[in-house]
């Protein structure tokens, strides 16, 4: 009996495994994200521009939701399509982004309708990216008319990116990197402390590590909301 009680205690207080996270349904993850995301702290009307406050925890809830929903694979498509059609703006953005990671299981029709009809430019932008990640089909006939009609310059650029991809879809390693992401590393970067080491692959295929620049030159990282 004692051994059973100890085991239960470890399961409760320890970090969630991928299997445990998968017990939460995609709808539950979407609700957890919505409960933690404060849209009023975001936007050009704020004095800090598009920067979120340092103590904001919404981005952590967003990352956990991205991974938690992605773990469900194609079973998450239905709930995400409903969120894309019925959710508020942050929920629609999250749904559109995740449907890109679930290519080719995500329905093109839902994403195309979002690109055509959604009033929010950020939602349309992520819908374009998700369509471009599908692969297998030349989207020129679908996207070229939207490129002519679109008025938002960021969405126009992403339409051009998607058209440039032709039939090339998302590399499967990208989805794998999301579902295998170690959530224990989240929030490891602290203001005023040395940045944790990481590596990124450039468009040229060359790999760069942050530590390669230590003591040599400053490194500036710029993240654009519409391009993340």
Buried (B, 14 or more C-beta within 10 A) or exposed (E): EEEEEEEEEEEEEEEBEEEEBBEBBBBBBBBBBBEBBEEEEBEEEEEEEEEBEEEBEBEEBBBBBBBBBBBBBEBBBEBBBBBBBEBEEBBBBBBBBBBBBBBBEBBBEBBBBBBBEBEBBBBBBBBBBBBBBBBEBEBEEBBEEBBEEBEBEBBBBBBEEBBEBEEEBBEEEEBEEBBEBEBEEEEEEEEEEEEEEEEEEEEEEEEEEBEEEEEEEEEEEEEEEBEE
